[in-house]
């Protein structure tokens, strides 16, 4: 599937609601599945990744009804999960894979997890190794680093785990296993990663302790069903925040966006670059901070992006690179090695695709250097099956002279099924 994006001449103006937060949608289904009682979810993201989570938990014996952005999960507690008769297919979803492994590690049955060609290349030993330390039996290609993975869960014991990477998926997988393990399980990170798991577990009645960069849970805890309202995904909002800043004569209002401080690196970067950005109507839902974001055309300055902020904007770097092409001076992104093990090697892919549009951009070992401002030129680019690359290139198309054709744009449905419709609605 290909999509052609034309240069926007009259600005992007109006109000949109971006799809529900992908991270929170995944967790709402999973936690509802292991909770006691019926969990209802509003604002669910019905993208391919989150639908993979629903499919896997249905195969584990959980009754789940989904209609658009509304979902009902009939949880029967931890013991309500049963041995699947089919292979659990996670599709393209790393979150489904890694978090579900933490849940399966404690269940007294056998299961097999598989995904698509992209998942087959992504490193899983970052979760399978600590889960084995806890007592789970996990095997797979490359000694359990690559899918397909075979899991035989059972009696597990808590561990004190120090993670080499700041990864919400690693932290969440171990904590979920810890909830049904003997003793206390703690995870210490080099930087604070997304804390949606900790916030939502507390909403489901779990006692979660945090001290500095260490978070811990006691074993034997049960979850109680909840009504979850999923805020808009800031990673999806990021594309329109950048579009509003770089397309002339634009003003976009993004309603009901999650502004969890572990995710708002994109807001910090926009403010650091001098963007006209306001947060309005700030509030809290299910322990998650939410706001309406207003962005308008801005004069931007290049900046340096590195260190502790990187885990807070790792998914937004493809579109931040597009933003940087329109900023005055040099933008340097460092400490982003994690991009190499996303849906694609996002460092190389962002650089190669933006170069096709005439960007002055170079890859480094742990990031990229971008010179601006540059007038981008139309061309054919490719998402390489990566939803965030596809959307970033489409936003670049809004300011390029001539049309930008995004090949393999179907990948965008993973997180933002009505993305192109929203661009057209704002014209």
C-alpha positions as CSV (number, residue, x, y, z in Angstrom):
1,X,0.0,0.0,0.0
2,X,1.4,3.4,-1.0
3,X,0.2,6.9,-0.1
4,X,1.0,10.2,-1.8
5,X,1.3,13.3,0.3
6,X,1.1,16.8,-1.3
7,X,2.7,19.9,0.1
8,X,0.3,21.8,2.3
9,X,-0.1,25.4,1.1
10,X,-2.9,26.8,3.4
11,X,-1.7,25.5,6.7
12,X,-3.0,22.7,9.0
13,X,-5.8,24.0,11.2
14,X,-8.4,22.4,13.4
15,X,-8.9,20.0,16.3
16,X,-8.3,16.3,16.3
17,X,-8.3,13.5,18.8
18,X,-5.3,11.1,18.2
19,X,-5.8,7.4,18.8
20,X,-5.6,6.0,22.3
21,X,-2.2,5.4,23.9
22,X,-0.8,2.1,22.6
23,X,1.2,1.3,25.7
24,X,-1.8,1.9,28.0
25,X,-4.2,0.0,25.7
26,X,-1.9,-3.1,25.7
27,X,-1.7,-3.0,29.5
28,X,-5.4,-2.4,30.1
29,X,-6.2,-5.6,28.2
30,X,-3.4,-7.6,29.9
31,X,-4.2,-6.4,33.4
32,X,-7.9,-6.9,32.9
33,X,-7.2,-10.4,31.7
34,X,-5.4,-11.3,35.0
35,X,-7.7,-9.3,37.3
36,X,-10.8,-10.6,39.1
37,X,-14.0,-9.2,37.5
38,X,-15.0,-7.4,34.4
39,X,-12.7,-4.6,33.2
40,X,-14.1,-2.0,30.8
41,X,-11.9,0.1,28.5
42,X,-12.7,3.3,26.7
43,X,-10.5,5.0,24.2
44,X,-8.7,1.7,23.3
45,X,-6.4,1.8,20.3
46,X,-7.8,-0.7,17.8
47,X,-4.5,-0.9,15.9
48,X,-2.9,-4.1,14.8
49,X,-0.5,-4.3,17.7
50,X,-3.2,-4.0,20.4
51,X,-5.5,-6.4,18.5
52,X,-2.6,-8.9,18.7
53,X,-2.7,-8.6,22.5
54,X,-6.5,-9.2,22.5
55,X,-6.0,-12.3,20.3
56,X,-3.3,-13.8,22.4
57,X,-5.3,-13.5,25.7
58,X,-8.4,-14.9,24.0
59,X,-6.3,-17.9,23.1
60,X,-5.3,-18.1,26.8
61,X,-9.0,-18.5,27.7
62,X,-10.0,-15.0,28.5
63,X,-13.4,-13.7,27.2
64,X,-12.8,-10.3,25.5
65,X,-15.4,-8.3,23.5
66,X,-14.0,-5.5,21.4
67,X,-16.0,-2.9,19.4
68,X,-14.0,0.0,18.0
69,X,-12.4,1.8,20.9
70,X,-14.5,0.0,23.6
71,X,-13.4,-3.2,25.1
72,X,-14.8,-5.5,27.8
73,X,-12.4,-8.0,29.5
74,X,-13.9,-10.8,31.6
75,X,-11.1,-11.5,34.0
76,X,-11.0,-14.6,36.2
77,X,-7.7,-13.8,38.0
78,X,-4.3,-15.4,37.3
79,X,-5.8,-18.9,37.5
80,X,-8.2,-18.0,34.7
81,X,-5.4,-18.3,32.1
82,X,-5.4,-21.7,30.6
83,X,-2.9,-23.6,28.4
84,X,-3.4,-22.5,24.8
85,X,-4.2,-25.0,22.1
86,X,-2.8,-22.7,19.5
87,X,0.5,-20.8,19.0
88,X,0.3,-17.2,20.4
89,X,1.0,-14.9,17.5
90,X,2.0,-11.4,18.6
91,X,2.2,-10.0,15.0
92,X,4.5,-7.0,15.0
93,X,4.1,-6.1,18.7
94,X,7.2,-6.1,20.9
95,X,5.1,-5.0,23.9
96,X,2.8,-7.9,23.6
97,X,5.7,-10.3,23.3
98,X,7.8,-9.1,26.3
99,X,5.0,-8.3,28.8
100,X,3.1,-11.5,28.0
101,X,6.3,-13.5,28.6
102,X,6.4,-12.1,32.2
103,X,2.8,-13.3,32.7
104,X,3.4,-16.7,31.1
105,X,6.6,-17.3,33.1
106,X,4.5,-17.9,36.3
107,X,1.7,-20.0,34.7
108,X,1.8,-23.8,35.2
109,X,1.5,-24.7,31.5
110,X,3.3,-24.7,28.2
111,X,2.9,-22.0,25.5
112,X,4.6,-21.0,22.3
113,X,5.0,-17.4,21.2
114,X,5.7,-16.3,17.6
115,X,5.6,-13.0,15.7
116,X,6.2,-11.6,12.2
117,X,9.6,-11.2,10.4
118,X,10.4,-8.0,12.3
119,X,9.7,-9.6,15.7
120,X,11.9,-12.6,14.7
121,X,14.9,-10.2,14.7
122,X,14.2,-8.4,17.9
123,X,16.3,-9.3,21.1
124,X,14.3,-11.2,23.7
125,X,17.1,-12.3,26.0
126,X,16.7,-9.0,27.9
127,X,13.5,-10.5,29.3
128,X,14.0,-14.3,28.9
129,X,17.3,-14.3,30.9
130,X,15.9,-12.6,34.1
131,X,12.7,-14.7,33.8
132,X,14.9,-17.9,33.7
133,X,16.7,-16.6,36.8
134,X,13.3,-16.5,38.4
135,X,12.7,-20.1,37.6
136,X,10.8,-20.1,34.3
137,X,11.8,-22.6,31.5
138,X,12.1,-20.6,28.2
139,X,13.8,-21.7,25.0
140,X,13.9,-20.5,21.4
141,X,16.2,-19.6,18.6
142,X,19.7,-18.4,19.5
143,X,19.3,-19.8,23.1
144,X,16.0,-18.0,23.7
145,X,17.0,-14.6,22.4
146,X,14.8,-14.9,19.3
147,X,11.2,-16.0,18.5
148,X,9.6,-18.5,18.3
149,X,9.9,-19.0,22.0
150,X,8.7,-21.9,24.1
151,X,7.6,-21.2,27.7
152,X,6.9,-23.6,30.5
153,X,6.0,-21.6,33.5
154,X,5.5,-22.6,37.1
155,X,7.0,-21.9,40.5
156,X,9.1,-18.7,40.3
157,X,11.0,-16.7,42.9
158,X,11.6,-13.0,43.2
159,X,14.9,-11.4,42.1
160,X,16.7,-8.1,42.4
161,X,17.4,-7.3,38.7
162,X,19.6,-4.4,37.5
163,X,18.8,-3.7,33.8
164,X,21.5,-2.5,31.4
165,X,18.9,-0.7,29.4
166,X,16.1,1.7,30.4
167,X,13.2,-0.3,29.0
168,X,9.6,-0.2,30.1
169,X,9.1,-3.6,28.4
170,X,11.9,-5.3,30.4
171,X,10.8,-3.7,33.7
172,X,7.2,-4.5,33.1
173,X,7.8,-8.2,32.2
174,X,9.9,-8.8,35.3
175,X,7.4,-7.0,37.6
176,X,4.4,-8.9,36.1
177,X,6.3,-12.2,36.8
178,X,7.1,-10.9,40.3
179,X,3.4,-10.5,41.2
180,X,3.1,-14.3,41.2
181,X,6.6,-15.2,42.5
182,X,7.8,-16.0,45.9
183,X,9.2,-13.0,47.9
184,X,9.9,-9.5,46.5
185,X,11.0,-8.7,42.9
186,X,12.8,-5.4,42.2
187,X,14.0,-3.8,39.0
188,X,16.7,-1.1,38.9
189,X,17.2,0.9,35.7
190,X,20.0,3.2,34.4
191,X,17.4,5.9,33.6
192,X,13.7,6.0,34.4
193,X,11.7,4.4,31.6
194,X,7.9,4.8,31.0
195,X,6.0,4.1,34.2
196,X,2.6,3.1,32.7
197,X,2.8,-0.3,34.3
198,X,3.5,1.0,37.8
199,X,0.7,3.5,37.5
200,X,-1.9,1.1,36.1
201,X,-1.0,-1.7,38.5
202,X,-1.7,0.7,41.4
203,X,-5.0,1.5,39.7
204,X,-5.8,-2.2,39.7
205,X,-5.1,-2.4,43.5
206,X,-1.5,-3.6,43.5
207,X,1.0,-2.3,46.0
208,X,4.0,-1.0,44.0
209,X,7.0,0.5,45.8
210,X,9.5,3.0,44.1
211,X,12.8,4.2,45.5
212,X,14.9,6.3,43.1
213,X,15.4,4.2,39.9
214,X,14.3,1.0,41.7
215,X,10.7,-0.3,41.6
216,X,9.5,-3.4,43.5
217,X,6.5,-5.6,44.0
218,X,5.7,-8.4,46.5
219,X,4.5,-11.8,45.2
220,X,1.0,-13.2,45.7
221,X,-0.9,-10.0,44.7
222,X,-4.2,-10.1,43.0
223,X,-5.6,-7.4,40.6
224,X,-9.2,-6.1,40.9
225,X,-11.1,-5.1,37.7
226,X,-11.3,-1.4,36.8
227,X,-12.9,1.0,34.3
228,X,-10.0,2.4,32.3
229,X,-10.1,5.5,30.1
230,X,-7.2,5.5,27.7
231,X,-5.8,9.0,26.9
232,X,-4.5,9.9,23.4
233,X,-1.1,8.6,22.6
234,X,1.6,11.3,22.8
235,X,3.7,9.2,20.4
236,X,0.9,9.6,17.8
237,X,0.3,13.3,18.8
238,X,4.1,13.9,18.2
239,X,3.5,13.7,14.4
240,X,0.9,16.5,14.5
241,X,2.9,18.5,17.0
242,X,5.8,18.6,14.5
243,X,3.4,19.2,11.6
244,X,1.8,22.2,13.4
245,X,5.3,23.6,14.2
246,X,6.8,23.3,10.7
247,X,3.9,23.8,8.2
248,X,3.3,27.5,7.6
249,X,0.1,29.1,8.8
250,X,-0.9,26.2,11.1
251,X,-2.6,25.9,14.4
252,X,-3.6,22.5,15.7
253,X,-5.4,21.5,18.9
254,X,-4.8,17.9,20.1
255,X,-7.4,17.0,22.7
256,X,-7.1,14.5,25.6
257,X,-3.4,13.6,25.1
258,X,-1.5,11.7,27.8
259,X,1.3,13.8,29.2
260,X,3.0,11.2,31.5
261,X,6.3,12.8,32.5
262,X,8.2,9.6,31.4
263,X,6.8,10.2,27.8
264,X,6.9,14.0,27.3
265,X,10.4,14.3,25.9
266,X,8.9,15.5,22.6
267,X,7.3,18.4,24.5
268,X,10.6,19.3,26.1
269,X,12.4,19.3,22.7
270,X,9.7,21.4,21.1
271,X,10.0,23.9,23.9
272,X,13.8,23.8,23.8
273,X,13.7,24.6,20.1
274,X,11.3,27.5,20.7
275,X,8.0,26.1,19.4
276,X,4.7,27.9,20.0
277,X,3.2,25.1,22.2
278,X,0.7,25.3,25.1
279,X,-0.7,22.7,27.5
280,X,-4.3,23.4,28.4
281,X,-6.9,21.8,30.7
282,X,-4.4,19.6,32.6
283,X,-6.0,16.8,34.6
284,X,-5.6,13.2,35.7
285,X,-7.3,9.9,34.6
286,X,-6.6,6.5,36.1
287,X,-3.4,7.9,37.6
288,X,-2.3,9.2,34.2
289,X,-1.8,13.0,33.6
290,X,-3.7,14.3,30.5
291,X,-3.9,17.7,28.7
292,X,-5.0,19.4,25.5
293,X,-2.0,20.5,23.4
294,X,-2.1,23.6,21.1
295,X,0.7,23.9,18.6
296,X,1.2,26.6,15.9
297,X,3.8,27.5,13.3
298,X,7.1,28.2,15.0
299,X,10.6,29.7,14.4
300,X,12.8,26.8,15.5
301,X,16.4,26.5,16.7
302,X,18.6,23.4,16.5
303,X,19.5,21.8,19.8
304,X,21.3,18.8,21.4
305,X,19.2,15.8,22.5
306,X,21.0,13.2,24.7
307,X,21.2,11.6,28.2
308,X,18.2,11.1,30.5
309,X,15.7,12.5,28.0
310,X,16.3,9.8,25.4
311,X,14.1,7.1,27.0
312,X,11.3,9.7,27.2
313,X,11.3,10.3,23.4
314,X,12.8,7.2,21.9
315,X,9.8,6.5,19.7
316,X,9.5,10.2,18.6
317,X,13.1,10.4,17.2
318,X,12.0,9.7,13.5
319,X,9.7,12.7,13.5
320,X,12.1,14.8,15.6
321,X,14.6,14.3,12.8
322,X,12.0,15.8,10.4
323,X,11.5,18.7,12.8
324,X,15.2,19.3,12.9
325,X,15.4,19.7,9.1
326,X,13.4,23.0,9.6
327,X,15.3,24.3,12.6
328,X,18.0,26.9,12.4
329,X,21.5,25.4,12.8
330,X,22.6,21.9,13.9
331,X,20.6,19.4,15.9
332,X,22.6,16.5,17.4
333,X,20.9,13.3,18.8
334,X,23.1,11.1,21.0
335,X,22.7,8.1,23.3
336,X,20.0,6.5,21.1
337,X,21.5,3.1,20.4
338,X,18.2,1.6,21.3
339,X,16.9,2.8,17.9
340,X,18.9,0.0,16.3
341,X,16.6,-2.7,17.7
342,X,13.2,-1.2,17.1
343,X,10.9,-2.3,14.2
344,X,13.8,-1.3,11.9
345,X,17.3,0.0,12.6
346,X,15.7,3.5,13.0
347,X,19.0,5.4,12.9
348,X,19.9,4.1,9.4
349,X,16.4,4.1,8.1
350,X,15.5,7.7,9.2
351,X,18.8,8.9,7.7
352,X,18.5,7.1,4.4
353,X,14.9,8.0,3.8
354,X,15.2,11.7,4.7
355,X,18.3,11.9,2.5
356,X,16.0,10.9,-0.4
357,X,14.1,14.2,0.3
358,X,17.2,16.3,0.3
359,X,17.8,16.5,4.1
360,X,21.3,17.3,5.4
361,X,21.5,14.4,7.9
362,X,24.2,12.0,8.9
363,X,24.1,8.8,11.0
364,X,26.4,8.4,14.0
365,X,27.0,5.2,16.1
366,X,24.3,6.3,18.7
367,X,22.2,8.9,16.8
368,X,22.3,11.4,14.1
369,X,23.3,15.0,13.2
370,X,20.9,17.2,11.2
371,X,21.5,20.6,9.6
372,X,18.7,23.0,9.0
373,X,16.7,24.7,7.7
374,X,16.5,22.8,4.4
375,X,13.8,22.9,1.7
376,X,12.8,19.3,1.3
377,X,12.0,17.9,-2.2
378,X,9.4,15.4,-3.2
379,X,10.5,11.8,-3.9
380,X,9.5,8.2,-3.2
381,X,10.3,6.9,0.3
382,X,9.6,3.7,2.1
383,X,8.3,2.9,5.6
384,X,10.3,-0.4,5.6
385,X,7.3,-1.8,7.5
386,X,7.8,0.6,10.4
387,X,4.8,2.7,11.3
388,X,6.7,5.6,12.8
389,X,9.0,5.9,9.8
390,X,6.0,5.9,7.5
391,X,4.3,8.7,9.5
392,X,7.5,10.8,9.8
393,X,8.0,10.7,6.0
394,X,4.3,11.7,5.5
395,X,4.8,14.7,7.7
396,X,7.9,15.6,5.7
397,X,5.7,15.4,2.6
398,X,3.5,18.2,4.0
399,X,6.4,20.7,3.5
400,X,8.3,19.2,0.6
401,X,8.2,20.8,-2.9
402,X,6.5,18.2,-5.1
403,X,4.7,15.0,-3.9
404,X,6.2,12.5,-1.4
405,X,5.0,8.9,-2.1
406,X,5.3,6.7,1.0
407,X,5.6,3.1,0.0
408,X,4.4,0.3,2.5
409,X,2.3,2.9,4.2
410,X,-0.1,0.2,5.4
411,X,2.3,-0.3,8.4
412,X,0.9,3.0,9.8
413,X,-2.3,1.1,10.8
414,X,-0.3,-0.5,13.6
415,X,-0.7,2.6,15.8
416,X,-2.7,5.2,13.8
417,X,-5.3,3.7,11.5
418,X,-6.9,7.1,10.5
419,X,-3.6,9.0,10.2
420,X,-4.0,10.2,6.6
421,X,-7.7,11.1,7.2
422,X,-6.6,13.4,10.0
423,X,-4.0,15.1,7.8
424,X,-6.8,15.7,5.2
425,X,-9.2,17.0,7.9
426,X,-6.8,19.7,8.9
427,X,-6.1,21.0,5.4
